[in-house]
Amino acid sequence: MNQPVTITFVPEQVVTWLIIGLIAGLLASVLVRGRRFGLWGSIIVGLLGALIGGLIFTVLGIQVSPALADGIMIRYIDILVAFIGAIIVLVLVGAIWWRRF
């Protein structure tokens, strides 16, 4: 258990995550009726969607091959996973928001 952990920060990956989050969040907000969240809200919804979509794909055993290239690389499968998760996030937020009022 006492093994060192190395965390590397690659700016290109962060930019890729932001772009994929924005695309997935915007597409999900177009598909799901309700409030629009704007630019930063769409990015946050897309990033949360990517986490939830990745978790769902892992639990279901659906393999998504990791990107092997350096730099900014936007793949359709990454957008699809984030999009599916973003739809789930928006539906859950809409259900919670609807019950509050």
N, C-alpha and C positions, 0 to 999 in steps of 0.2 A: 503494500500500500504506500510505501514511502518512495514513490518514483517521481522524478521531476516531470512537470508538464510544461511543454513549450507552446506558446501561443504566438503565431505570426500574424502580423497585420499587413495585408496587401491592399493598397488603396484601390486598385482596379476591381477587386472583388466587391468592395463596398459600393462602388459606383454601379457595378452590375446588379447588386441586390436592390439598390434604389431604383434603377431603371425597370427591372422586372417587377418590383413592388408597385411602381406607378402604373405600368401597363395593366397588370392584373387587377389592381384596385379600380382603375377607370373602367375596364371592361366589366367587372362585377357590378359596379355602381350603375352602369347602363342597363344591365340585365335585371337587377333586383330593384323593384320600385321602392321609393322612399327618399329620404334626404340625401343630398349630395354632400360630400365631405370636403371638397376642394382638393388642391394639389397635395398638401401635407397629409390630409386625412386619407386620401387615396393611397399614398405611399405607405402609411401606417397600416391601413386595411390590407394592402397587398403583401406587406412583410408578415403580418400576423397570419394571413392566408397561406403564405409560403410555409410557415412553421406548421400550421395545422394540416395543410395538404401533404407536406412531407411526412408528418406523423401518420396520417391516414394511409398513405401509400406504403409506408414501412410496416404498419400493422397488417395490412392486407397482403403483404408480400410482393407488391409490384415493384420490380427493379427499375430504377432510373439510373443509368450509368452516369458517373461523375464526369464533369468537364476536365479534360486533360490539358487544355491549352492555357497559355498565359495571356494576360491582358483582359480586355473587356470582351466577353463572349456571351451573347444572349441566345439561348436555345429555346425552341418552341416547347419542349417538354417541361422546362423550368417555368415558363409562363403558364402552361396548362395546369401544373401542380399548384402554383400560386393562385391561379384563377379559381380553381375548384375550392381551395381553402378560403379564399376571399368571399366567395358566395356563401359559404357556411358561416363565416364571421358576420356578414351583413344580415343574413337571415336570423341568426341568434341575437344580434344587436337590435334588429327590428322587432323581434318578439319581446325582448326585455323592455325596449322603449315603449311599445304599444301597451304593455300591461301596466306601466307606471302611470299612464294617464287615462 
